[in-house]
Amino acid sequence: MTATTLLNRKRVLMIPGPVEVSTAVLEQMAGPPTSHVDPNFINEFGEALEMLRTVFQCKDGQPFIIAGSGTLGWDMVAANLVEPGEAALVINTGLFGDRFGEALETYGASVTHVRAPAIGSVPTMDQVAAALRERTYKVMTITHVDTSTGVLIDVPALARVVRTVSPNTLVIVDGVCSVGGEELDMDAAGVDVTLTASQKALGAPPGLSVVMASQRAMSTFKHRVTKPTSYYASWAKWTPIMQAYEARKPSYFATPAVPLVKALHASLKQIVARPMADRTAYHAAVSDLVKRTVTAWGLRLVPQGLDLAAHTMTAVYYPEGVSGAKMLASLAAKGVTIAGGLHPQIATQYFRIGHMGITATHDEELRYVHRTLALLETALREQGYLQDATDSVTDAAVGAARVPASAPVPAPSMALRMRPKL
């Protein structure tokens, strides 16, 4: 399925996950059922595990691909690395920090939050260092991009604080909305575990929990005193399964989601075909286009600064007098789905646009971003916003939306024209 075909269908998905997927990924989902011990599938599963080390930049890490949502990654961390009564420090920049903390508490951890002082901000390094000095923490969790706020946090800087103040504390990164789109080198940063999901910047359908654990994390797990506090999420069950698939041997604990693993394998092959630095640069360029466009309209981002704004998504406050429900409905009627707010304190006050995976890394699929911006401008004008502007504030986006589907797409910005050739 080409981008042209997708643009001609009823609706294009531009939310912060699930995302649009490539033709190669779609083809894997369209095949007949396959045995989980079929030699071809075992090879694909093994290759997928190996490719994850490149994506996470974790040379000796232990990868896990398990049927479940990204939330399962929280359970895996809590059940395998934190024993009941041990302390966990949560660096909280939004709803998903709250929920990670809830997951840890469910498994018996004593949780302390270091919260951002305001929505759209991040805690200071001094706040984090002070918290680490107050007690001994088994783990510190970081939400790299909080999907509820669009806030990006500096993982390497936080990891350095941990190594300086509390070097035995494991650094855990929730990378659900970042892995594959934001810069994250686990080895260089000193991250012990990163968890993500298949349906965001990894460019596959939803349904897989993807986790990478460092050897330090695996050693911590192996030396725990009590048994893992979960059956399905236990690394004691899953580690030999992952190692068997990587050795190209059949194994069984629970049936893997075969079509989803095949789809992830197809997407990972596309991802690792180019340097990860190029991929993150593509996401940054598209993010820059979206954010410059909406701020040129006078709209305000939820993150309190571009240095705090994710490159995989954009969170934007509605302008005064614009009904969010009407705007989202207008876009949907025109063929584009974006997301409303998610943070409970401001849920009705803002909207979110996803731009990750093929919408940020494939030239043809950049049409999705152009079309979204053009139709977003139209939806705002329908409610009387931007009426003082006689011409489009985003000519490139409007041009891309107005041309026939078969026509070339105008170059959207200098930033994108300067990207490495795809």
ChimeraX attribute file (.defattr): number of C-alpha atoms within 10 A of each C-alpha:
attribute: neighborCount
match mode: 1-to-1
recipient: residues
	/A:1	11
	/A:2	10
	/A:3	23
	/A:4	16
	/A:5	10
	/A:6	16
	/A:7	18
	/A:8	11
	/A:9	10
	/A:10	11
	/A:11	15
	/A:12	22
	/A:13	23
	/A:14	23
	/A:15	22
	/A:16	24
	/A:17	28
	/A:18	19
	/A:19	25
	/A:20	28
	/A:21	23
	/A:22	22
	/A:23	14
	/A:24	16
	/A:25	23
	/A:26	18
	/A:27	14
	/A:28	19
	/A:29	19
	/A:30	10
	/A:31	10
	/A:32	8
	/A:33	9
	/A:34	12
	/A:35	13
	/A:36	19
	/A:37	18
	/A:38	11
	/A:39	13
	/A:40	13
	/A:41	21
	/A:42	23
	/A:43	18
	/A:44	22
	/A:45	24
	/A:46	20
	/A:47	18
	/A:48	25
	/A:49	24
	/A:50	17
	/A:51	18
	/A:52	26
	/A:53	17
	/A:54	16
	/A:55	22
	/A:56	25
	/A:57	19
	/A:58	25
	/A:59	15
	/A:60	12
	/A:61	23
	/A:62	21
	/A:63	26
	/A:64	23
	/A:65	23
	/A:66	24
	/A:67	21
	/A:68	18
	/A:69	18
	/A:70	25
	/A:71	19
	/A:72	22
	/A:73	29
	/A:74	25
	/A:75	21
	/A:76	23
	/A:77	27
	/A:78	28
	/A:79	27
	/A:80	24
	/A:81	25
	/A:82	27
	/A:83	22
	/A:84	18
	/A:85	12
	/A:86	16
	/A:87	22
	/A:88	25
	/A:89	26
	/A:90	23
	/A:91	27
	/A:92	26
	/A:93	31
	/A:94	27
	/A:95	18
	/A:96	20
	/A:97	22
	/A:98	15
	/A:99	14
	/A:100	25
	/A:101	24
	/A:102	15
	/A:103	22
	/A:104	26
	/A:105	17
	/A:106	14
	/A:107	20
	/A:108	18
	/A:109	23
	/A:110	19
	/A:111	20
	/A:112	16
	/A:113	18
	/A:114	19
	/A:115	20
	/A:116	16
	/A:117	12
	/A:118	12
	/A:119	18
	/A:120	22
	/A:121	22
	/A:122	22
	/A:123	16
	/A:124	14
	/A:125	15
	/A:126	10
	/A:127	13
	/A:128	21
	/A:129	16
	/A:130	13
	/A:131	17
	/A:132	20
	/A:133	12
	/A:134	8
	/A:135	12
	/A:136	15
	/A:137	21
	/A:138	20
	/A:139	25
	/A:140	24
	/A:141	23
	/A:142	26
	/A:143	29
	/A:144	27
	/A:145	30
	/A:146	27
	/A:147	28
	/A:148	25
	/A:149	31
	/A:150	29
	/A:151	30
	/A:152	27
	/A:153	23
	/A:154	17
	/A:155	23
	/A:156	17
	/A:157	11
	/A:158	22
	/A:159	23
	/A:160	17
	/A:161	17
	/A:162	23
	/A:163	14
	/A:164	12
	/A:165	15
	/A:166	19
	/A:167	12
	/A:168	14
	/A:169	20
	/A:170	26
	/A:171	26
	/A:172	25
	/A:173	28
	/A:174	26
	/A:175	28
	/A:176	29
	/A:177	31
	/A:178	29
	/A:179	27
	/A:180	27
	/A:181	30
	/A:182	25
	/A:183	22
	/A:184	26
	/A:185	18
	/A:186	25
	/A:187	15
	/A:188	10
	/A:189	16
	/A:190	20
	/A:191	25
	/A:192	23
	/A:193	30
	/A:194	28
	/A:195	28
	/A:196	28
	/A:197	33
	/A:198	29
	/A:199	25
	/A:200	30
	/A:201	33
	/A:202	29
	/A:203	28
	/A:204	30
	/A:205	23
	/A:206	19
	/A:207	17
	/A:208	26
	/A:209	23
	/A:210	26
	/A:211	28
	/A:212	28
	/A:213	23
	/A:214	22
	/A:215	16
	/A:216	15
	/A:217	21
	/A:218	18
	/A:219	12
	/A:220	16
	/A:221	21
	/A:222	14
	/A:223	9
	/A:224	13
	/A:225	9
	/A:226	11
	/A:227	14
	/A:228	23
	/A:229	19
	/A:230	14
	/A:231	12
	/A:232	17
	/A:233	21
	/A:234	18
	/A:235	22
	/A:236	15
	/A:237	15
	/A:238	19
	/A:239	14
	/A:240	14
	/A:241	19
	/A:242	24
	/A:243	17
	/A:244	16
	/A:245	22
	/A:246	20
	/A:247	13
	/A:248	19
	/A:249	15
	/A:250	17
	/A:251	16
	/A:252	15
	/A:253	10
	/A:254	13
	/A:255	12
	/A:256	18
	/A:257	15
	/A:258	21
	/A:259	22
	/A:260	20
	/A:261	26
	/A:262	23
	/A:263	25
	/A:264	28
	/A:265	26
	/A:266	22
	/A:267	26
	/A:268	24
	/A:269	14
	/A:270	16
	/A:271	23
	/A:272	15
	/A:273	8
	/A:274	11
	/A:275	11
	/A:276	21
	/A:277	12
	/A:278	16
	/A:279	22
	/A:280	22
	/A:281	20
	/A:282	27
	/A:283	27
	/A:284	23
	/A:285	20
	/A:286	27
	/A:287	24
	/A:288	18
	/A:289	20
	/A:290	23
	/A:291	21
	/A:292	14
	/A:293	19
	/A:294	19
	/A:295	12
	/A:296	12
	/A:297	18
	/A:298	12
	/A:299	16
	/A:300	17
	/A:301	24
	/A:302	25
	/A:303	22
	/A:304	15
	/A:305	11
	/A:306	14
	/A:307	12
	/A:308	18
	/A:309	26
	/A:310	26
	/A:311	32
	/A:312	31
	/A:313	31
	/A:314	26
	/A:315	27
	/A:316	23
	/A:317	18
	/A:318	18
	/A:319	16
	/A:320	9
	/A:321	9
	/A:322	17
	/A:323	15
	/A:324	19
	/A:325	11
	/A:326	14
	/A:327	24
	/A:328	19
	/A:329	16
	/A:330	19
	/A:331	20
	/A:332	17
	/A:333	12
	/A:334	18
	/A:335	18
	/A:336	24
	/A:337	20
	/A:338	21
	/A:339	17
	/A:340	21
	/A:341	20
	/A:342	18
	/A:343	18
	/A:344	10
	/A:345	11
	/A:346	14
	/A:347	14
	/A:348	16
	/A:349	19
	/A:350	21
	/A:351	25
	/A:352	24
	/A:353	25
	/A:354	31
	/A:355	31
	/A:356	34
	/A:357	28
	/A:358	24
	/A:359	29
	/A:360	28
	/A:361	22
	/A:362	14
	/A:363	16
	/A:364	15
	/A:365	21
	/A:366	22
	/A:367	24
	/A:368	26
	/A:369	25
	/A:370	27
	/A:371	23
	/A:372	27
	/A:373	25
	/A:374	23
	/A:375	21
	/A:376	22
	/A:377	23
	/A:378	20
	/A:379	20
	/A:380	22
	/A:381	16
	/A:382	15
	/A:383	14
	/A:384	12
	/A:385	18
	/A:386	17
	/A:387	11
	/A:388	8
	/A:389	10
	/A:390	7
	/A:391	9
	/A:392	15
	/A:393	16
	/A:394	21
	/A:395	17
	/A:396	19
	/A:397	29
	/A:398	22
	/A:399	18
	/A:400	25
	/A:401	22
	/A:402	13
	/A:403	12
	/A:404	11
	/A:405	16
	/A:406	9
	/A:407	10
	/A:408	11
	/A:409	20
	/A:410	16
	/A:411	16
	/A:412	21
	/A:413	16
	/A:414	10
	/A:415	14
	/A:416	20
	/A:417	11
	/A:418	9
	/A:419	14
	/A:420	10
	/A:421	8
	/A:422	10
